[in-house]
Amino acid sequence: PEEELSAIADDTQKLPDYTVNPRIATRDEIYKMLKSSYN
């Protein structure tokens, strides 16, 4: 459900593969991407 998008965005920052990315997306960027793909 759409109301869970915020929690999903928060949890994606905890994934270990984020440590190897040259640029880590912010929580807000992730949320916006999830929100746009949800609609």
PLY file of the C-alpha trace (Angstrom):
ply
format ascii 1.0
element vertex 39
property float x
property float y
property float z
element edge 38
property int vertex1
property int vertex2
end_header
0.00 0.00 0.00
1.04 3.57 -0.68
1.22 4.40 3.03
4.15 1.97 3.37
6.36 3.82 0.86
7.94 5.97 3.55
9.02 2.93 5.57
10.37 1.25 2.43
12.41 4.36 1.59
13.83 4.37 5.12
14.75 0.68 4.96
16.55 0.90 1.62
19.24 3.00 3.29
20.10 -0.04 5.44
21.06 -2.30 2.52
24.76 -3.26 2.49
25.20 -2.64 -1.25
24.87 1.09 -0.59
28.44 1.07 0.72
29.88 0.35 -2.75
27.94 2.97 -4.71
29.83 6.12 -5.70
26.78 8.26 -4.94
24.21 7.17 -2.42
20.66 8.33 -3.08
19.07 10.26 -0.27
16.01 8.97 1.51
13.93 11.70 -0.15
15.19 10.73 -3.62
14.28 7.12 -2.98
10.85 8.10 -1.69
10.16 10.27 -4.75
11.18 7.43 -7.07
8.96 4.94 -5.24
6.06 7.40 -5.21
6.35 8.11 -8.94
6.47 4.42 -9.82
3.51 3.67 -7.54
1.12 5.97 -9.39
0 1
1 2
2 3
3 4
4 5
5 6
6 7
7 8
8 9
9 10
10 11
11 12
12 13
13 14
14 15
15 16
16 17
17 18
18 19
19 20
20 21
21 22
22 23
23 24
24 25
25 26
26 27
27 28
28 29
29 30
30 31
31 32
32 33
33 34
34 35
35 36
36 37
37 38
